Amino acid sequence: MIQDTPHRLSREQVKFLNRGPTYVSPCHIHILSKSSITLAQIVTKQMAPLQRELTKLFTKYSVDLSRQMNFEKDIQQSFNDSFLRSMPDVLEERALYEKQLIQSIQYHLKKDQLILRRTADEMNTYYLGRFDEFNQKSDEYVENSTCYELIGTIDGTHTEQQQQLHEIIISINSQLEKLYQRKLINKDHLTKFSIDKRLNLKLPYLYFLPETNEDVHMSVQPRFSSYQHSPIQRLAQYLDQLLRPLFYHFSRSTTFLNSGDFMQKLQHYYTHTTNLFLPETHVATFKIHDLYAKISHTALLDALHIFLVNPLITGRYQRLPDDAIVELTTLVLKNNTFTYNGKAYRFIKGSPLNLPLTELLASIYLHHWQVPLVRNVRVRDVFYGRYNDMGFLTWNASIEELQKIFDELEQGLDSNLQMATFIGSDVHFLHAFIENQKGRLYTRVYHDSISQPFLLPYAHSHPRLFHRQWFRAALIRAGQYCSSFEDFEEER
């Protein structure tokens, strides 16, 4: 836990918080049942979502009624056997102790006006700081941001929130109707994309997580709640599913899917083109800062249009002209709204990554932007690839020449964006340390000196399962990354 303020928490309370935000106390359901609600009632409530999903599956695949009833009975029995068993005394004692510990922590936080948040680096770490300072920095972030505009005030009542949502839905449906009148979309598309006012929709909300540097100086980073029930979710998801397969096949020669794909391609290049990886070969990286948060919508839409009119892509989408796809994407971006502290805002730049379409549009933009670099790479037959907003390449000419190419690329970026580059004999990229040791490729897992060692990542759901899988993935990564057995042994 990162402690940024004096506190009166005991050693036991701090020790408990050091387990991180993914820690789950045991037998939580059994402890809840000791209040006014019974264990059987809790289990029945927990079973309800699973029951609804089973009903959907049985409806979709027309399962025989008797088999359906037997299956539901077996599932219910397994569920009850798992959760209705009594707790061992030792486990019950621990669960009750941790419940009291959590309540005492909550009491001290409220009394002393402190805030406890997981950190923005997605690691399993808490930040403890002053409530007023955190809220002040969050409010200042919104007030000073050039990425959002205020569109209305919500007084906090359900009626006011529904009215704001109703106006957004009317606006979206009106824009879709205009596209239909212009014959850019057909009747089926209009029906598919129009928003039913009876649906259970709500605007996502903005919240903040703390980020600290080496001096434990705290800043805040924005995060957005789920877009699952947002008015634009269905259209954004449709466009993402339509365009992503096309873009994947179009861009796969210069794209890394993940860290494993990057290392596999780099090692293949080194193994099969040893005459191009020389003692004087440089390695280089670049990163586009604040790409998703600050890129202009115009830049995204222009790049999308260029992609759609490419001869390799034209006409391959589902009965939609390229102008219609651009207009529908514009509709998503212009109606990307959220709430914060009783006010409604709209994005005027960028888009959050938990909206399905955001990462894809940014990748399409960067694919077009990187064309001059790709031309130089192919002429010289060196290695290059990009993962989201980061790129890696090898270089056999002078550093000055590559820096000039990077400078020209930065000038071609959208005016809201900045680019950081590094050129040398060694770099780190996607958690890998890569070094040219006199013509020999040396790689290992990279560890940031600032980050705490042996710290698990934050898991949004099922942390125990995720952390088991993470250990396995870390071992696989060590096997992929480490070019020497000694480094692998150290990682293991």
NUDRENMAR-877256 format. One record per residue (C-alpha): residue in one letter; chain; x, y, z. Coordinates in nm, 2 decimals. Example, Ala and Ser with C-alpha at 12.3 -4.5 7.8 and 13.67 -1.06 7.14 Angstrom:
{"a"; "A"; {1.23; -0.45; 0.78}};
{"s"; "A"; {1.37; -0.11; 0.71}};
***
This chain:
{"m"; "A"; {0.00; 0.00; 0.00}};
{"i"; "A"; {0.13; 0.35; -0.09}};
{"q"; "A"; {0.08; 0.58; 0.21}};
{"d"; "A"; {0.06; 0.95; 0.12}};
{"t"; "A"; {-0.07; 1.09; 0.44}};
{"p"; "A"; {-0.05; 1.03; 0.82}};
{"h"; "A"; {-0.31; 0.79; 0.95}};
{"r"; "A"; {-0.42; 0.60; 1.26}};
{"l"; "A"; {-0.46; 0.26; 1.11}};
{"s"; "A"; {-0.31; -0.02; 1.32}};
{"r"; "A"; {-0.04; -0.26; 1.20}};
{"e"; "A"; {-0.29; -0.54; 1.15}};
{"q"; "A"; {-0.51; -0.31; 0.94}};
{"v"; "A"; {-0.22; -0.20; 0.72}};
{"k"; "A"; {-0.11; -0.56; 0.69}};
{"f"; "A"; {-0.46; -0.65; 0.57}};
{"l"; "A"; {-0.46; -0.37; 0.31}};
{"n"; "A"; {-0.12; -0.48; 0.18}};
{"r"; "A"; {-0.30; -0.78; 0.03}};
{"g"; "A"; {-0.42; -0.55; -0.23}};
{"p"; "A"; {-0.76; -0.47; -0.39}};
{"t"; "A"; {-0.80; -0.81; -0.55}};
{"y"; "A"; {-0.80; -0.99; -0.22}};
{"v"; "A"; {-1.14; -1.15; -0.13}};
{"s"; "A"; {-1.22; -1.25; 0.22}};
{"p"; "A"; {-1.33; -1.61; 0.26}};
{"c"; "A"; {-1.69; -1.73; 0.29}};
{"h"; "A"; {-1.84; -1.38; 0.22}};
{"i"; "A"; {-2.18; -1.53; 0.15}};
{"h"; "A"; {-2.19; -1.71; 0.48}};
{"i"; "A"; {-2.10; -1.40; 0.67}};
{"l"; "A"; {-2.37; -1.20; 0.50}};
{"s"; "A"; {-2.63; -1.46; 0.60}};
{"k"; "A"; {-2.57; -1.38; 0.96}};
{"s"; "A"; {-2.75; -1.06; 0.91}};
{"s"; "A"; {-3.13; -1.03; 0.83}};
{"i"; "A"; {-3.11; -1.24; 0.51}};
{"t"; "A"; {-3.07; -1.62; 0.52}};
{"l"; "A"; {-2.80; -1.81; 0.34}};
{"a"; "A"; {-3.06; -1.99; 0.12}};
{"q"; "A"; {-3.20; -1.65; 0.01}};
{"i"; "A"; {-2.85; -1.53; -0.08}};
{"v"; "A"; {-2.78; -1.84; -0.28}};
{"t"; "A"; {-3.11; -1.82; -0.46}};
{"k"; "A"; {-3.03; -1.46; -0.56}};
{"q"; "A"; {-2.68; -1.56; -0.68}};
{"m"; "A"; {-2.83; -1.84; -0.89}};
{"a"; "A"; {-3.07; -1.61; -1.07}};
{"p"; "A"; {-2.83; -1.47; -1.33}};
{"l"; "A"; {-2.71; -1.82; -1.42}};
{"q"; "A"; {-3.07; -1.93; -1.45}};
{"r"; "A"; {-3.14; -1.65; -1.70}};
{"e"; "A"; {-2.84; -1.74; -1.91}};
{"l"; "A"; {-2.95; -2.11; -1.91}};
{"t"; "A"; {-3.30; -2.00; -2.03}};
{"k"; "A"; {-3.14; -1.81; -2.32}};
{"l"; "A"; {-2.94; -2.11; -2.42}};
{"f"; "A"; {-3.23; -2.35; -2.41}};
{"t"; "A"; {-3.44; -2.11; -2.61}};
{"k"; "A"; {-3.16; -2.06; -2.87}};
{"y"; "A"; {-3.08; -2.43; -2.92}};
{"s"; "A"; {-3.43; -2.58; -2.86}};
{"v"; "A"; {-3.33; -2.83; -2.59}};
{"d"; "A"; {-3.57; -3.10; -2.52}};
{"l"; "A"; {-3.79; -3.01; -2.22}};
{"s"; "A"; {-3.71; -3.32; -2.01}};
{"r"; "A"; {-3.34; -3.28; -2.07}};
{"q"; "A"; {-3.37; -2.91; -1.99}};
{"m"; "A"; {-3.54; -2.98; -1.65}};
{"n"; "A"; {-3.29; -3.24; -1.56}};
{"f"; "A"; {-3.00; -3.02; -1.64}};
{"e"; "A"; {-3.14; -2.73; -1.44}};
{"k"; "A"; {-3.20; -2.96; -1.15}};
{"d"; "A"; {-2.84; -3.09; -1.16}};
{"i"; "A"; {-2.70; -2.73; -1.19}};
{"q"; "A"; {-2.92; -2.62; -0.89}};
{"q"; "A"; {-2.80; -2.91; -0.69}};
{"s"; "A"; {-2.43; -2.85; -0.77}};
{"f"; "A"; {-2.48; -2.48; -0.68}};
{"n"; "A"; {-2.64; -2.56; -0.35}};
{"d"; "A"; {-2.37; -2.82; -0.26}};
{"s"; "A"; {-2.10; -2.56; -0.33}};
{"f"; "A"; {-2.25; -2.27; -0.13}};
{"l"; "A"; {-2.49; -2.41; 0.13}};
{"r"; "A"; {-2.23; -2.62; 0.32}};
{"s"; "A"; {-2.15; -2.50; 0.67}};
{"m"; "A"; {-1.82; -2.34; 0.73}};
{"p"; "A"; {-1.54; -2.51; 0.93}};
{"d"; "A"; {-1.49; -2.33; 1.27}};
{"v"; "A"; {-1.14; -2.21; 1.18}};
{"l"; "A"; {-1.26; -2.06; 0.86}};
{"e"; "A"; {-1.56; -1.90; 1.02}};
{"e"; "A"; {-1.34; -1.74; 1.29}};
{"r"; "A"; {-1.11; -1.60; 1.02}};
{"a"; "A"; {-1.40; -1.47; 0.81}};
{"l"; "A"; {-1.57; -1.29; 1.11}};
{"y"; "A"; {-1.23; -1.14; 1.21}};
{"e"; "A"; {-1.17; -1.00; 0.86}};
{"k"; "A"; {-1.52; -0.86; 0.85}};
{"q"; "A"; {-1.46; -0.67; 1.17}};
{"l"; "A"; {-1.12; -0.56; 1.04}};
{"i"; "A"; {-1.28; -0.42; 0.72}};
{"q"; "A"; {-1.55; -0.24; 0.92}};
{"s"; "A"; {-1.28; -0.08; 1.15}};
{"i"; "A"; {-1.08; 0.03; 0.85}};
{"q"; "A"; {-1.40; 0.19; 0.69}};
{"y"; "A"; {-1.46; 0.37; 1.02}};
{"h"; "A"; {-1.11; 0.52; 1.04}};
{"l"; "A"; {-1.12; 0.63; 0.67}};
{"k"; "A"; {-1.45; 0.81; 0.72}};
{"k"; "A"; {-1.36; 0.96; 1.05}};
{"d"; "A"; {-1.02; 1.09; 0.93}};
{"q"; "A"; {-1.14; 1.20; 0.58}};
{"l"; "A"; {-0.91; 0.96; 0.40}};
{"i"; "A"; {-0.95; 0.79; 0.07}};
{"l"; "A"; {-0.85; 0.44; -0.03}};
{"r"; "A"; {-0.82; 0.36; -0.40}};
{"r"; "A"; {-0.64; 0.11; -0.62}};
{"t"; "A"; {-0.37; 0.26; -0.82}};
{"a"; "A"; {-0.39; 0.36; -1.19}};
{"d"; "A"; {-0.10; 0.13; -1.30}};
{"e"; "A"; {-0.33; -0.17; -1.29}};
{"m"; "A"; {-0.12; -0.34; -1.02}};
{"n"; "A"; {-0.26; -0.50; -0.70}};
{"t"; "A"; {-0.18; -0.19; -0.49}};
{"y"; "A"; {-0.38; 0.05; -0.27}};
{"y"; "A"; {-0.32; 0.42; -0.24}};
{"l"; "A"; {-0.41; 0.59; 0.09}};
{"g"; "A"; {-0.44; 0.97; 0.08}};
{"r"; "A"; {-0.65; 1.27; 0.18}};
{"f"; "A"; {-1.01; 1.27; 0.06}};
{"d"; "A"; {-1.02; 1.65; 0.00}};
{"e"; "A"; {-0.70; 1.66; -0.20}};
{"f"; "A"; {-0.81; 1.37; -0.42}};
{"n"; "A"; {-1.14; 1.53; -0.50}};
{"q"; "A"; {-0.99; 1.86; -0.56}};
{"k"; "A"; {-0.74; 1.72; -0.82}};
{"s"; "A"; {-1.03; 1.52; -0.98}};
{"d"; "A"; {-1.24; 1.83; -1.02}};
{"e"; "A"; {-0.95; 2.03; -1.15}};
{"y"; "A"; {-0.88; 1.76; -1.41}};
{"v"; "A"; {-1.23; 1.79; -1.55}};
{"e"; "A"; {-1.23; 2.17; -1.54}};
{"n"; "A"; {-0.90; 2.20; -1.72}};
{"s"; "A"; {-0.95; 1.92; -1.97}};
{"t"; "A"; {-0.99; 2.02; -2.34}};
{"c"; "A"; {-1.13; 1.67; -2.42}};
{"y"; "A"; {-1.48; 1.72; -2.28}};
{"e"; "A"; {-1.75; 1.97; -2.30}};
{"l"; "A"; {-2.04; 2.03; -2.05}};
{"i"; "A"; {-2.38; 1.96; -2.20}};
{"g"; "A"; {-2.61; 1.97; -1.90}};
{"t"; "A"; {-2.66; 1.96; -1.53}};
{"i"; "A"; {-2.83; 1.67; -1.35}};
{"d"; "A"; {-2.98; 1.75; -1.01}};
{"g"; "A"; {-2.93; 1.40; -0.89}};
{"t"; "A"; {-3.29; 1.28; -0.91}};
{"h"; "A"; {-3.38; 0.98; -1.12}};
{"t"; "A"; {-3.63; 1.19; -1.33}};
{"e"; "A"; {-3.35; 1.45; -1.42}};
{"q"; "A"; {-3.11; 1.17; -1.53}};
{"q"; "A"; {-3.38; 1.00; -1.74}};
{"q"; "A"; {-3.46; 1.33; -1.91}};
{"q"; "A"; {-3.10; 1.38; -2.01}};
{"l"; "A"; {-3.08; 1.03; -2.14}};
{"h"; "A"; {-3.41; 1.07; -2.32}};
{"e"; "A"; {-3.28; 1.38; -2.50}};
{"i"; "A"; {-2.96; 1.19; -2.61}};
{"i"; "A"; {-3.17; 0.89; -2.74}};
{"i"; "A"; {-3.40; 1.13; -2.94}};
{"s"; "A"; {-3.09; 1.30; -3.09}};
{"i"; "A"; {-2.93; 0.97; -3.19}};
{"n"; "A"; {-3.25; 0.83; -3.35}};
{"s"; "A"; {-3.30; 1.16; -3.53}};
{"q"; "A"; {-2.95; 1.14; -3.68}};
{"l"; "A"; {-3.01; 0.78; -3.79}};
{"e"; "A"; {-3.34; 0.89; -3.95}};
{"k"; "A"; {-3.15; 1.15; -4.15}};
{"l"; "A"; {-2.90; 0.89; -4.27}};
{"y"; "A"; {-3.20; 0.67; -4.38}};
{"q"; "A"; {-3.36; 0.97; -4.57}};
{"r"; "A"; {-3.02; 1.02; -4.75}};
{"k"; "A"; {-3.03; 0.65; -4.84}};
{"l"; "A"; {-2.70; 0.59; -4.67}};
{"i"; "A"; {-2.86; 0.31; -4.46}};
{"n"; "A"; {-3.15; 0.09; -4.54}};
{"k"; "A"; {-3.47; 0.01; -4.34}};
{"d"; "A"; {-3.31; -0.29; -4.17}};
{"h"; "A"; {-3.01; -0.08; -4.06}};
{"l"; "A"; {-3.24; 0.19; -3.93}};
{"t"; "A"; {-3.44; -0.07; -3.73}};
{"k"; "A"; {-3.12; -0.23; -3.60}};
{"f"; "A"; {-2.95; 0.08; -3.49}};
{"s"; "A"; {-3.24; 0.28; -3.35}};
{"i"; "A"; {-3.26; 0.29; -2.97}};
{"d"; "A"; {-3.57; 0.16; -2.80}};
{"k"; "A"; {-3.66; 0.41; -2.52}};
{"r"; "A"; {-3.78; 0.11; -2.31}};
{"l"; "A"; {-3.44; -0.04; -2.29}};
{"n"; "A"; {-3.25; -0.02; -1.96}};
{"l"; "A"; {-3.00; 0.23; -2.06}};
{"k"; "A"; {-2.77; 0.46; -1.86}};
{"l"; "A"; {-2.48; 0.69; -1.92}};
{"p"; "A"; {-2.13; 0.57; -1.81}};
{"y"; "A"; {-1.97; 0.78; -1.54}};
{"l"; "A"; {-1.62; 0.92; -1.49}};
{"y"; "A"; {-1.41; 0.83; -1.19}};
{"f"; "A"; {-1.04; 0.87; -1.11}};
{"l"; "A"; {-0.76; 0.65; -0.99}};
{"p"; "A"; {-0.44; 0.78; -0.82}};
{"e"; "A"; {-0.10; 0.76; -1.00}};
{"t"; "A"; {0.22; 0.82; -0.81}};
{"n"; "A"; {0.58; 0.88; -0.91}};
{"e"; "A"; {0.91; 0.81; -0.74}};
{"d"; "A"; {0.85; 1.09; -0.49}};
{"v"; "A"; {0.50; 0.95; -0.42}};
{"h"; "A"; {0.36; 1.27; -0.57}};
{"m"; "A"; {0.00; 1.19; -0.66}};
{"s"; "A"; {-0.18; 1.28; -0.98}};
{"v"; "A"; {-0.52; 1.14; -1.10}};
{"q"; "A"; {-0.60; 0.94; -1.41}};
{"p"; "A"; {-0.95; 0.92; -1.56}};
{"r"; "A"; {-1.14; 0.60; -1.59}};
{"f"; "A"; {-1.49; 0.53; -1.72}};
{"s"; "A"; {-1.75; 0.28; -1.60}};
{"s"; "A"; {-1.88; 0.01; -1.84}};
{"y"; "A"; {-2.04; 0.12; -2.17}};
{"q"; "A"; {-2.25; -0.19; -2.17}};
{"h"; "A"; {-2.58; 0.00; -2.11}};
{"s"; "A"; {-2.47; 0.32; -2.30}};
{"p"; "A"; {-2.69; 0.45; -2.58}};
{"i"; "A"; {-2.40; 0.42; -2.83}};
{"q"; "A"; {-2.28; 0.07; -2.72}};
{"r"; "A"; {-2.48; -0.13; -2.97}};
{"l"; "A"; {-2.38; 0.08; -3.28}};
{"a"; "A"; {-2.02; 0.10; -3.16}};
{"q"; "A"; {-2.00; -0.28; -3.12}};
{"y"; "A"; {-2.16; -0.34; -3.46}};
{"l"; "A"; {-1.90; -0.11; -3.63}};
{"d"; "A"; {-1.62; -0.27; -3.44}};
{"q"; "A"; {-1.72; -0.63; -3.54}};
{"l"; "A"; {-1.77; -0.52; -3.90}};
{"l"; "A"; {-1.43; -0.34; -3.94}};
{"r"; "A"; {-1.19; -0.52; -3.71}};
{"p"; "A"; {-1.16; -0.84; -3.92}};
{"l"; "A"; {-1.10; -0.64; -4.23}};
{"f"; "A"; {-0.84; -0.42; -4.06}};
{"y"; "A"; {-0.66; -0.72; -3.90}};
{"h"; "A"; {-0.60; -0.88; -4.24}};
{"f"; "A"; {-0.51; -0.55; -4.39}};
{"s"; "A"; {-0.25; -0.46; -4.12}};
{"r"; "A"; {-0.12; -0.78; -3.99}};
{"s"; "A"; {0.23; -0.75; -4.16}};
{"t"; "A"; {0.31; -0.45; -3.94}};
{"t"; "A"; {0.11; -0.53; -3.63}};
{"f"; "A"; {0.21; -0.72; -3.31}};
{"l"; "A"; {-0.10; -0.89; -3.16}};
{"n"; "A"; {0.07; -0.92; -2.82}};
{"s"; "A"; {0.41; -0.95; -2.65}};
{"g"; "A"; {0.44; -1.32; -2.75}};
{"d"; "A"; {0.37; -1.24; -3.11}};
{"f"; "A"; {0.63; -0.96; -3.10}};
{"m"; "A"; {0.91; -1.18; -2.96}};
{"q"; "A"; {0.83; -1.47; -3.20}};
{"k"; "A"; {0.85; -1.24; -3.50}};
{"l"; "A"; {1.17; -1.07; -3.38}};
{"q"; "A"; {1.34; -1.40; -3.32}};
{"h"; "A"; {1.22; -1.53; -3.66}};
{"y"; "A"; {1.37; -1.22; -3.83}};
{"y"; "A"; {1.70; -1.26; -3.65}};
{"t"; "A"; {1.72; -1.63; -3.73}};
{"h"; "A"; {1.64; -1.60; -4.10}};
{"t"; "A"; {1.82; -1.27; -4.18}};
{"t"; "A"; {2.14; -1.29; -3.98}};
{"n"; "A"; {2.32; -1.09; -4.25}};
{"l"; "A"; {2.09; -0.79; -4.16}};
{"f"; "A"; {2.14; -0.79; -3.79}};
{"l"; "A"; {2.49; -0.65; -3.77}};
{"p"; "A"; {2.72; -0.53; -3.49}};
{"e"; "A"; {2.63; -0.17; -3.59}};
{"t"; "A"; {2.26; -0.24; -3.61}};
{"h"; "A"; {2.05; 0.00; -3.39}};
{"v"; "A"; {1.72; -0.08; -3.21}};
{"a"; "A"; {1.46; 0.19; -3.17}};
{"t"; "A"; {1.12; 0.24; -3.02}};
{"f"; "A"; {0.85; 0.51; -3.03}};
{"k"; "A"; {0.54; 0.58; -2.83}};
{"i"; "A"; {0.25; 0.82; -2.90}};
{"h"; "A"; {0.15; 0.99; -2.58}};
{"d"; "A"; {-0.22; 1.04; -2.49}};
{"l"; "A"; {-0.33; 0.89; -2.82}};
{"y"; "A"; {-0.67; 0.77; -2.71}};
{"a"; "A"; {-0.75; 1.06; -2.49}};
{"k"; "A"; {-0.65; 1.36; -2.71}};
{"i"; "A"; {-0.67; 1.26; -3.08}};
{"s"; "A"; {-0.92; 1.47; -3.27}};
{"h"; "A"; {-1.23; 1.31; -3.41}};
{"t"; "A"; {-1.15; 1.46; -3.75}};
{"a"; "A"; {-0.82; 1.28; -3.76}};
{"l"; "A"; {-0.99; 0.95; -3.68}};
{"l"; "A"; {-1.26; 0.99; -3.94}};
{"d"; "A"; {-1.02; 1.10; -4.21}};
{"a"; "A"; {-0.81; 0.80; -4.16}};
{"l"; "A"; {-1.12; 0.57; -4.15}};
{"h"; "A"; {-1.23; 0.71; -4.49}};
{"i"; "A"; {-0.88; 0.65; -4.64}};
{"f"; "A"; {-0.89; 0.29; -4.51}};
{"l"; "A"; {-1.24; 0.23; -4.65}};
{"v"; "A"; {-1.17; 0.35; -5.00}};
{"n"; "A"; {-0.85; 0.14; -5.03}};
{"p"; "A"; {-0.89; -0.11; -5.32}};
{"l"; "A"; {-0.82; -0.40; -5.10}};
{"i"; "A"; {-1.11; -0.31; -4.87}};
{"t"; "A"; {-1.38; -0.14; -5.08}};
{"g"; "A"; {-1.71; -0.32; -5.10}};
{"r"; "A"; {-1.63; -0.59; -4.84}};
{"y"; "A"; {-1.86; -0.46; -4.57}};
{"q"; "A"; {-2.23; -0.55; -4.52}};
{"r"; "A"; {-2.44; -0.35; -4.77}};
{"l"; "A"; {-2.31; -0.02; -4.63}};
{"p"; "A"; {-2.13; 0.23; -4.84}};
{"d"; "A"; {-1.81; 0.38; -4.70}};
{"d"; "A"; {-1.98; 0.71; -4.65}};
{"a"; "A"; {-2.24; 0.54; -4.43}};
{"i"; "A"; {-1.97; 0.38; -4.21}};
{"v"; "A"; {-1.80; 0.72; -4.17}};
{"e"; "A"; {-2.13; 0.88; -4.08}};
{"l"; "A"; {-2.22; 0.61; -3.83}};
{"t"; "A"; {-1.88; 0.64; -3.67}};
{"t"; "A"; {-1.93; 1.01; -3.65}};
{"l"; "A"; {-2.26; 0.95; -3.48}};
{"v"; "A"; {-2.09; 0.73; -3.22}};
{"l"; "A"; {-1.81; 0.99; -3.15}};
{"k"; "A"; {-2.04; 1.29; -3.13}};
{"n"; "A"; {-2.28; 1.12; -2.89}};
{"n"; "A"; {-2.02; 0.98; -2.66}};
{"t"; "A"; {-2.15; 1.12; -2.33}};
{"f"; "A"; {-2.09; 1.05; -1.96}};
{"t"; "A"; {-2.17; 1.19; -1.62}};
{"y"; "A"; {-1.95; 1.33; -1.34}};
{"n"; "A"; {-2.06; 1.49; -1.01}};
{"g"; "A"; {-2.41; 1.57; -1.13}};
{"k"; "A"; {-2.32; 1.70; -1.47}};
{"a"; "A"; {-2.33; 1.55; -1.82}};
{"y"; "A"; {-2.04; 1.58; -2.05}};
{"r"; "A"; {-1.95; 1.49; -2.42}};
{"f"; "A"; {-1.62; 1.39; -2.56}};
{"i"; "A"; {-1.49; 1.65; -2.82}};
{"k"; "A"; {-1.15; 1.47; -2.85}};
{"g"; "A"; {-1.05; 1.11; -2.80}};
{"s"; "A"; {-1.26; 0.83; -2.66}};
{"p"; "A"; {-1.23; 0.58; -2.37}};
{"l"; "A"; {-1.07; 0.24; -2.43}};
{"n"; "A"; {-1.36; 0.05; -2.28}};
{"l"; "A"; {-1.57; 0.16; -2.58}};
{"p"; "A"; {-1.52; -0.12; -2.83}};
{"l"; "A"; {-1.45; 0.11; -3.13}};
{"t"; "A"; {-1.18; 0.33; -2.97}};
{"e"; "A"; {-0.87; 0.11; -3.00}};
{"l"; "A"; {-0.97; 0.01; -3.36}};
{"l"; "A"; {-1.01; 0.37; -3.49}};
{"a"; "A"; {-0.68; 0.47; -3.33}};
{"s"; "A"; {-0.50; 0.17; -3.49}};
{"i"; "A"; {-0.65; 0.26; -3.83}};
{"y"; "A"; {-0.52; 0.62; -3.78}};
{"l"; "A"; {-0.17; 0.50; -3.69}};
{"h"; "A"; {-0.16; 0.25; -3.98}};
{"h"; "A"; {-0.21; 0.54; -4.22}};
{"w"; "A"; {0.03; 0.77; -4.03}};
{"q"; "A"; {0.32; 0.52; -4.03}};
{"v"; "A"; {0.32; 0.48; -4.41}};
{"p"; "A"; {0.64; 0.69; -4.46}};
{"l"; "A"; {0.82; 0.48; -4.19}};
{"v"; "A"; {0.70; 0.15; -4.34}};
{"r"; "A"; {0.83; 0.26; -4.69}};
{"n"; "A"; {1.18; 0.32; -4.54}};
{"v"; "A"; {1.17; -0.01; -4.35}};
{"r"; "A"; {1.08; -0.21; -4.66}};
{"v"; "A"; {1.35; -0.05; -4.87}};
{"r"; "A"; {1.62; -0.14; -4.61}};
{"d"; "A"; {1.47; -0.48; -4.53}};
{"v"; "A"; {1.48; -0.42; -4.15}};
{"f"; "A"; {1.24; -0.53; -3.88}};
{"y"; "A"; {0.94; -0.32; -3.78}};
{"g"; "A"; {0.61; -0.36; -3.61}};
{"r"; "A"; {0.36; -0.17; -3.40}};
{"y"; "A"; {0.15; -0.26; -3.09}};
{"n"; "A"; {-0.13; -0.01; -3.03}};
{"d"; "A"; {0.05; 0.33; -2.97}};
{"m"; "A"; {0.40; 0.18; -2.95}};
{"g"; "A"; {0.64; 0.08; -3.23}};
{"f"; "A"; {0.97; -0.12; -3.25}};
{"l"; "A"; {1.23; -0.14; -3.53}};
{"t"; "A"; {1.59; -0.23; -3.62}};
{"w"; "A"; {1.80; 0.02; -3.82}};
{"n"; "A"; {2.12; -0.03; -4.01}};
{"a"; "A"; {2.18; 0.33; -4.13}};
{"s"; "A"; {2.28; 0.63; -3.92}};
{"i"; "A"; {2.10; 0.74; -3.61}};
{"e"; "A"; {2.07; 1.09; -3.76}};
{"e"; "A"; {1.88; 0.96; -4.06}};
{"l"; "A"; {1.64; 0.76; -3.84}};
{"q"; "A"; {1.59; 1.06; -3.61}};
{"k"; "A"; {1.50; 1.28; -3.91}};
{"i"; "A"; {1.24; 1.02; -4.02}};
{"f"; "A"; {1.10; 1.02; -3.66}};
{"d"; "A"; {1.09; 1.41; -3.66}};
{"e"; "A"; {0.90; 1.41; -3.99}};
{"l"; "A"; {0.66; 1.15; -3.85}};
{"e"; "A"; {0.59; 1.36; -3.54}};
{"q"; "A"; {0.51; 1.66; -3.76}};
{"g"; "A"; {0.25; 1.44; -3.94}};
{"l"; "A"; {0.08; 1.36; -3.62}};
{"d"; "A"; {-0.25; 1.52; -3.52}};
{"s"; "A"; {-0.17; 1.85; -3.35}};
{"n"; "A"; {-0.30; 1.73; -3.01}};
{"l"; "A"; {-0.04; 1.44; -2.99}};
{"q"; "A"; {0.32; 1.40; -2.90}};
{"m"; "A"; {0.57; 1.13; -2.98}};
{"a"; "A"; {0.86; 1.00; -2.77}};
{"t"; "A"; {1.14; 0.80; -2.94}};
{"f"; "A"; {1.45; 0.61; -2.83}};
{"i"; "A"; {1.74; 0.49; -3.05}};
{"g"; "A"; {2.04; 0.29; -2.92}};
{"s"; "A"; {2.20; -0.05; -2.88}};
{"d"; "A"; {1.94; -0.16; -2.63}};
{"v"; "A"; {1.58; -0.08; -2.56}};
{"h"; "A"; {1.28; -0.22; -2.37}};
{"f"; "A"; {0.95; -0.29; -2.54}};
{"l"; "A"; {0.64; -0.48; -2.43}};
{"h"; "A"; {0.82; -0.59; -2.10}};
{"a"; "A"; {1.12; -0.72; -2.30}};
{"f"; "A"; {1.48; -0.60; -2.28}};
{"i"; "A"; {1.64; -0.62; -2.63}};
{"e"; "A"; {2.01; -0.56; -2.69}};
{"n"; "A"; {2.24; -0.59; -2.98}};
{"q"; "A"; {2.56; -0.75; -2.84}};
{"k"; "A"; {2.80; -0.70; -3.13}};
{"g"; "A"; {2.57; -0.86; -3.38}};
{"r"; "A"; {2.41; -1.11; -3.14}};
{"l"; "A"; {2.04; -1.06; -3.03}};
{"y"; "A"; {2.01; -1.07; -2.66}};
{"t"; "A"; {1.67; -1.07; -2.49}};
{"r"; "A"; {1.53; -1.11; -2.14}};
{"v"; "A"; {1.23; -1.00; -1.94}};
{"y"; "A"; {1.25; -0.63; -1.85}};
{"h"; "A"; {1.19; -0.51; -1.49}};
{"d"; "A"; {1.12; -0.15; -1.42}};
{"s"; "A"; {1.34; -0.02; -1.14}};
{"i"; "A"; {1.06; 0.20; -1.01}};
{"s"; "A"; {0.79; -0.07; -0.99}};
{"q"; "A"; {0.77; -0.30; -0.68}};
{"p"; "A"; {0.90; -0.65; -0.76}};
{"f"; "A"; {0.68; -0.95; -0.71}};
{"l"; "A"; {0.36; -0.75; -0.74}};
{"l"; "A"; {0.06; -0.91; -0.89}};
{"p"; "A"; {-0.15; -0.72; -1.15}};
{"y"; "A"; {-0.50; -0.60; -1.06}};
{"a"; "A"; {-0.77; -0.84; -1.16}};
{"h"; "A"; {-1.12; -0.70; -1.24}};
{"s"; "A"; {-1.30; -1.04; -1.18}};
{"h"; "A"; {-1.21; -1.38; -1.05}};
{"p"; "A"; {-0.87; -1.27; -0.91}};
{"r"; "A"; {-0.78; -1.62; -0.78}};
{"l"; "A"; {-0.82; -1.78; -1.12}};
{"f"; "A"; {-0.66; -1.48; -1.29}};
{"h"; "A"; {-0.35; -1.49; -1.07}};
{"r"; "A"; {-0.31; -1.86; -1.12}};
{"q"; "A"; {-0.32; -1.80; -1.50}};
{"w"; "A"; {-0.09; -1.50; -1.46}};
{"f"; "A"; {0.18; -1.71; -1.29}};
{"r"; "A"; {0.16; -1.96; -1.58}};
{"a"; "A"; {0.17; -1.67; -1.84}};
{"a"; "A"; {0.47; -1.52; -1.66}};
{"l"; "A"; {0.66; -1.85; -1.69}};
{"i"; "A"; {0.57; -1.88; -2.06}};
{"r"; "A"; {0.69; -1.52; -2.12}};
{"a"; "A"; {1.02; -1.60; -1.95}};
{"g"; "A"; {1.06; -1.89; -2.18}};
{"q"; "A"; {0.99; -1.68; -2.48}};
{"y"; "A"; {1.19; -1.37; -2.38}};
{"c"; "A"; {1.51; -1.51; -2.22}};
{"s"; "A"; {1.78; -1.59; -2.48}};
{"s"; "A"; {2.00; -1.73; -2.21}};
{"f"; "A"; {1.93; -2.02; -1.98}};
{"e"; "A"; {2.07; -1.83; -1.68}};
{"d"; "A"; {1.82; -1.54; -1.73}};
{"f"; "A"; {1.53; -1.79; -1.75}};
{"e"; "A"; {1.64; -1.96; -1.43}};
{"e"; "A"; {1.65; -1.62; -1.26}};
{"e"; "A"; {1.30; -1.54; -1.38}};
{"r"; "A"; {1.17; -1.87; -1.27}};
***
